[in-house]
Amino acid sequence: MGLVRSDCIETRWIQSVLFWTDIQVGTSEKVLLERNEGLMYIKRKSDCVLEPISRTGLESIWRKMIELDTPTAIAFNPYGGMMAKISSSMTPFSYRAGNLCKIQYVTDWRDDKLTNRYMELTRKLYRFMIPFVSKNPRQSFFNYRDIELGANSHTIRSYVEGKRYGEKYFAGNFERLVEIRTRVDSGNFF
């Protein structure tokens, strides 16, 4: 890919917030206090990558994005380093050693008339990515809650419903989280 050190930025967390909202890094954080009155619609999806994506694979992804004319951006968040040194059982976030990166699918729009179109384009790109990402289950990052993976209706079937998408978010830690939640919050207060 030709990535070199000068392509990378190391910054404080609050400055990364500016970066991810397309505000130039180095701008005063006070800009975050300025309210934009415009309504923004967003869709986020995510994947975990376990095997390197070949150059041919990456080129096919770019071609698909051009073909779809999608407003969806793809961000690759690299894992490894310290992430791989922390046991997957140490935190609910189990995607540690063996995970190369997380993919974020980021779609934003302002016109509600575009919602159906942009949602479908995001879904098409997400389906296209199947050969390149984790499988059985296809893993996702919990912080990008994706209602299309599943939602809990808080009925007697909550465990069964939750397991269907919970394993995608928490992998082998799902059962432990259920056990802890049952012990600590059996009345489902939180």
C-alpha positions in Angstrom: 0.0 0.0 0.0 3.0 2.3 0.3 2.2 3.4 3.9 5.1 5.3 5.4 5.6 6.7 8.9 4.8 10.3 7.7 1.3 9.0 6.8 0.6 8.3 10.5 -0.5 10.7 13.2 0.0 10.3 16.9 -2.3 12.6 18.8 -4.3 13.0 22.0 -7.7 11.4 22.1 -9.6 14.7 21.9 -7.7 15.7 18.8 -8.6 12.3 17.3 -12.3 13.3 17.7 -11.5 16.3 15.5 -9.8 14.1 12.9 -12.8 11.7 12.8 -15.2 14.6 12.3 -13.2 16.0 9.4 -11.8 18.9 11.4 -8.1 19.6 10.9 -6.0 18.1 13.7 -4.5 21.0 15.7 -7.7 23.0 15.6 -8.8 24.2 19.1 -11.0 21.7 20.9 -13.4 24.6 21.6 -14.7 24.1 18.1 -16.5 21.0 19.5 -18.6 23.4 21.6 -20.0 25.1 18.5 -23.3 23.5 17.7 -24.3 22.7 14.1 -28.0 23.1 13.7 -28.2 20.7 10.8 -29.6 17.2 11.4 -27.2 14.3 10.5 -28.2 10.8 9.8 -25.6 8.1 10.3 -25.2 4.3 9.8 -22.2 2.4 11.3 -21.3 -1.1 10.7 -18.0 -3.0 11.6 -16.1 -6.1 10.9 -13.0 -7.8 12.2 -10.2 -8.9 9.8 -8.3 -12.0 10.6 -6.3 -12.6 7.4 -4.5 -10.0 5.3 -6.5 -8.6 2.4 -4.5 -9.0 -0.8 -3.8 -6.1 -3.1 -6.3 -7.7 -5.5 -8.8 -7.9 -2.8 -8.3 -4.2 -1.9 -8.6 -3.2 -5.5 -11.9 -5.1 -5.8 -13.2 -3.3 -2.7 -12.3 0.1 -4.2 -13.9 -0.9 -7.5 -17.1 -2.0 -5.7 -17.2 1.3 -3.8 -16.9 3.2 -7.1 -19.5 1.0 -8.8 -22.0 1.5 -5.9 -21.2 5.2 -5.9 -21.6 4.9 -2.1 -21.1 7.7 0.4 -19.7 5.0 2.7 -16.2 5.4 3.9 -14.1 2.5 5.1 -11.7 3.0 8.0 -9.2 0.3 8.9 -8.2 0.4 12.6 -5.1 -1.7 13.1 -4.8 -4.1 15.9 -1.7 -6.0 17.1 1.0 -4.6 19.4 -0.5 -4.2 22.9 -3.9 -5.3 21.7 -2.4 -8.8 21.0 -0.7 -8.9 24.4 -3.9 -8.6 26.4 -5.7 -11.9 26.8 -9.1 -12.0 25.1 -10.6 -13.0 28.5 -9.4 -9.9 30.3 -12.0 -7.6 29.0 -15.4 -8.0 27.3 -13.7 -6.9 24.1 -12.4 -10.3 23.0 -10.9 -9.4 19.6 -7.3 -9.4 20.6 -4.5 -11.7 19.3 -5.2 -13.0 15.8 -7.2 -9.9 14.8 -5.3 -7.7 12.3 -7.7 -4.8 12.2 -11.3 -3.6 12.6 -13.1 -2.2 9.6 -15.5 0.7 10.2 -18.2 1.4 7.6 -19.1 5.0 8.0 -22.1 6.5 6.2 -23.4 10.0 6.9 -26.1 12.0 5.2 -28.3 15.1 5.8 -31.4 14.6 3.6 -33.9 12.1 5.1 -35.1 11.3 1.5 -31.7 9.6 1.0 -32.1 7.2 4.0 -33.4 4.1 2.1 -30.8 4.5 -0.7 -27.8 5.1 1.6 -28.9 2.3 4.0 -29.1 -0.1 1.0 -25.7 1.0 -0.4 -24.1 0.4 3.0 -25.7 -3.1 3.2 -24.5 -4.0 -0.3 -20.9 -3.0 0.5 -21.1 -4.9 3.8 -22.3 -8.0 2.0 -19.6 -7.6 -0.6 -17.0 -7.7 2.2 -17.9 -11.2 3.4 -14.9 -12.9 1.8 -12.4 -10.6 3.5 -13.7 -10.6 7.1 -14.2 -12.9 10.1 -16.7 -15.8 9.9 -18.7 -18.0 12.2 -19.6 -15.6 13.7 -18.9 -12.5 11.7 -17.5 -10.3 14.4 -18.5 -6.7 15.1 -17.4 -3.9 17.4 -20.0 -3.3 20.1 -19.6 0.5 20.2 -21.1 0.7 16.7 -24.4 -0.7 17.7 -25.9 -2.2 14.5 -29.6 -2.9 14.9 -29.4 -5.1 11.8 -27.4 -7.6 13.8 -30.1 -7.9 16.3 -31.8 -6.2 19.2 -33.2 -7.4 22.5 -36.9 -7.2 22.9 -36.7 -7.7 26.7 -39.0 -10.7 26.7 -38.7 -14.2 28.1 -36.6 -15.0 25.0 -34.1 -12.2 25.8 -31.2 -14.7 26.2 -31.8 -16.5 22.9 -32.2 -13.2 21.1 -29.2 -11.7 22.8 -27.0 -14.7 22.0 -27.7 -14.3 18.3 -26.0 -10.9 18.1 -24.0 -11.0 21.4 -21.6 -13.6 20.1 -20.8 -11.3 17.2 -19.9 -8.5 19.6 -18.3 -10.5 22.4 -17.3 -13.9 20.9 -16.2 -16.3 23.6 -16.9 -13.7 26.4 -20.7 -13.6 25.8 -21.5 -16.4 28.2 -19.3 -14.9 30.9 -21.0 -11.6 30.4 -24.5 -13.2 30.7 -23.4 -15.0 33.9 -22.1 -11.8 35.5 -25.1 -9.8 34.4 -27.4 -12.5 35.8 -25.6 -12.4 39.2 -25.2 -8.7 39.5 -28.4 -7.4 37.8 -30.9 -10.2 37.7 -33.8 -7.8 37.8 -32.5 -6.1 34.6 -32.4 -2.7 36.3 -29.4 -1.5 34.2 
